Amino acid sequence: MVREDDSQQAVPNTPGMRPDGDGVTRRRPLRAQHVEETVEVAVPVRTAYNQWTQFKTFPRFSSVVHGVEQVRPTVTAWTIGYGPLRRRFAVEIVEQDPDTYLAWRGLELNPSHQGEVEFRPTESGGTAITVRMLLEPRGATRRLARSSRISQVIGRLVRRELENFKRFIEGLGQEGGAWRGTIRNGRVQHDHPEPPRSRVAQWPIG
């Protein structure tokens, strides 16, 4: 579903944060998006989420993703394109909640973009996966990105990629791997904080 009117709203370059009832501060969902698409897959939420976190497997089902490299714990470099055309750009995961939510932002300057994906259980025991994306063009490309035709093209592409993922994970029947960590504001959260490092050399004993 494409929402053209919302594209006129101002959206901050960095995701907003909201405190939940449990006291945990989480990212505020996108207030505007050029594209929102949902697909239901016939696997449990945990399976769908786990497979989605395996970014390096995206080229196995995607029609546009040709490669994904891990740059840092929260930063990946994606190579996408059609035919001989290729484009490489970096993406930062700014928030991630296992089995629930993942939000990212592009690190390229023009056009920049934000996105998020939500995972929700269905009554049939499957998973509803919703992807929202917002382009933030600058300069001459701003007007082009706001046109309904461009939004429709992006919407169809997102829908096709979700359908490709659906066929892929349903064909597997189970995830091929998982990353179950939590990310807040672009930082991986650790269950147990690392002890401070001593400046005194530690030598083995015994």
C-alpha atoms as one frame of an Amber mdcrd trajectory, in Angstrom:
protein
   0.000   0.000   0.000   1.450   3.332  -1.065   0.751   6.425   0.996   1.563
   9.544  -0.995   0.116  12.151   1.389   2.289  11.020   4.272   5.429  11.706
   2.265   4.963  15.419   2.875   5.463  15.031   6.623   8.811  15.830   8.145
  10.700  12.841   9.463  13.898  13.247  11.485  17.165  11.960  10.054  17.639
   9.872  13.173  14.829   7.643  14.446  12.762   8.992  17.327  12.601   7.068
  20.581   9.644   6.231  22.810   9.506   4.785  26.343   7.245   1.720  26.626
   5.279   0.616  29.663   8.088  -1.686  30.729  10.456   1.278  30.926  12.446
   0.202  27.876  13.119   2.929  25.338  12.399   1.827  21.802  12.401   3.420
  18.388   9.258   5.270  17.336   7.754   3.734  14.163   8.067   5.753  10.981
   5.541   8.602  11.007   5.574   8.713   7.232   6.520   6.263   4.542   6.442
   6.102   0.803   5.803   2.363   0.863   4.193  -0.167   3.176   3.777  -3.809
   2.175   2.756  -6.921   4.138   2.996 -10.625   3.384   1.951 -13.649   5.439
   4.293 -16.627   5.583   3.399 -20.101   6.782   6.149 -20.424   9.390   6.239
 -19.314  13.056   7.448 -15.834  13.963  10.707 -17.121  15.427  11.551 -19.000
  12.227  10.722 -16.057   9.955  12.626 -13.589  12.119  15.669 -15.815  12.492
  15.973 -16.312   8.745  15.493 -12.599   8.054  18.488 -11.785  10.252  20.695
 -13.875   7.953  21.360 -10.983   5.597  24.044 -12.822   3.635  21.399 -15.261
   2.377  19.318 -12.514   0.724  20.963 -13.055  -2.701  19.600 -16.631  -2.624
  16.018 -15.402  -3.021  16.197 -11.698  -3.923  15.930 -10.481  -7.507  17.969
  -7.324  -6.788  20.380  -8.116  -3.921  23.668  -9.478  -5.223  25.760  -9.406
  -2.078  25.810  -8.431   1.593  28.956  -7.871   3.646  29.221  -7.416   7.408
  31.219  -4.235   8.053  30.594  -3.807  11.785  28.204  -5.498  14.233  25.400
  -3.099  13.242  26.560  -2.053   9.751  26.273  -4.036   6.516  27.209  -3.162
   2.926  24.650  -4.149   0.288  25.214  -4.564  -3.448  22.011  -4.303  -5.463
  21.123  -3.873  -9.106  19.524  -5.121 -12.298  21.469  -6.801 -15.057  24.995
  -5.352 -15.320  24.113  -2.297 -13.207  25.319  -2.413  -9.614  25.198  -0.077
  -6.645  26.836  -0.584  -3.248  25.712   1.237  -0.102  25.976   0.870   3.672
  23.055   0.290   6.042  23.020   0.658   9.822  20.645  -1.301  12.048  19.437
   1.276  14.569  17.030  -0.940  16.520  16.354  -4.644  16.704  14.034  -6.647
  18.966  14.092 -10.438  18.533  10.921 -11.841  16.948   9.349  -8.389  16.771
  11.060  -5.524  15.022  14.053  -4.343  13.032  14.749  -0.774  11.887  17.535
   0.519   9.682  18.805   3.653   7.993  20.895   4.075   4.889  24.246   5.770
   5.399  24.438   7.135   1.862  23.745  10.846   1.470  21.562  11.048  -1.638
  19.077   9.582  -1.615  19.030   8.539   2.015  16.374   6.184   3.279  14.907
   4.625   6.390  13.081   1.362   6.799  11.574  -1.007   9.288  10.203  -4.528
   9.330   7.711  -5.904  11.852   6.918  -9.537  12.625   3.495 -10.443  14.039
   1.961 -13.862  14.714  -1.177 -14.780  12.765  -4.128 -16.816  13.989  -3.059
 -19.697  11.758   0.329 -19.929  13.472   2.196 -18.152  10.679   3.775 -14.718
  10.518   2.714 -11.390   9.066   5.778  -9.464   7.890   5.342  -5.734   7.244
   8.028  -3.622   5.579   7.892   0.181   5.547  10.357   2.351   3.659  10.899
   6.073   3.406  13.177   7.761   0.891  14.708  11.055   1.955  16.051  12.566
  -1.278  17.856  15.854  -1.421  18.223  18.409  -4.164  16.746  17.704  -7.602
  15.802  14.106  -6.753  13.366  15.191  -3.992  10.539  15.943  -6.423  11.073
  12.735  -8.385  10.941  10.525  -5.292   7.650  12.110  -4.203   5.900  11.237
  -7.456   3.255   8.531  -7.267   4.850   6.575 -10.091   8.165   6.190  -8.267
   6.336   5.196  -5.077   4.361   2.577  -6.990   7.511   1.150  -8.542   9.200
   0.875  -5.139   6.049  -0.631  -3.661   5.914  -3.334  -6.321   9.589  -4.099
  -5.788   9.172  -4.429  -2.011   6.120  -6.646  -2.512   8.003  -8.887  -4.937
  10.929  -9.234  -2.561   8.577 -10.176   0.293   6.947 -12.799  -1.922  10.407
 -14.124  -2.791  11.250 -14.376   0.908   7.933 -16.160   1.546   8.709 -18.822
  -1.054  12.250 -19.163   0.252  11.461 -19.660   3.947   8.400 -21.829   3.306
  10.521 -23.987   1.012  13.165 -24.382   3.719  10.611 -24.977   6.470  13.148
 -23.889   9.072  15.721 -21.149   9.490  19.265 -21.631   8.267  20.693 -19.540
  11.106  19.830 -16.774  13.518  21.076 -13.672  15.277  19.122 -13.142  18.506
  20.757  -9.976  19.767  19.105  -6.670  20.662  20.135  -3.293  19.248  19.281
   0.110  20.678  20.235   3.367  18.947  22.745   1.585  16.736  24.451  -0.270
  19.614  24.351  -3.955  20.428  23.013  -4.510  23.936  24.803  -7.044  26.129
  22.993  -9.036  28.803  26.003  -8.757  31.080  28.115  -5.601  30.818  31.756
  -6.235  30.105  33.983  -5.556  33.126  36.247  -2.516  32.793  39.587  -3.348
  31.274  42.581  -2.871  33.523  45.535  -0.926  32.178  47.825  -3.329  34.062
  49.064  -6.212  31.939  47.484  -9.540  32.920  49.847 -12.488  32.758  48.866
 -16.143  32.755  49.351 -17.963  36.088  50.313 -21.560  36.729
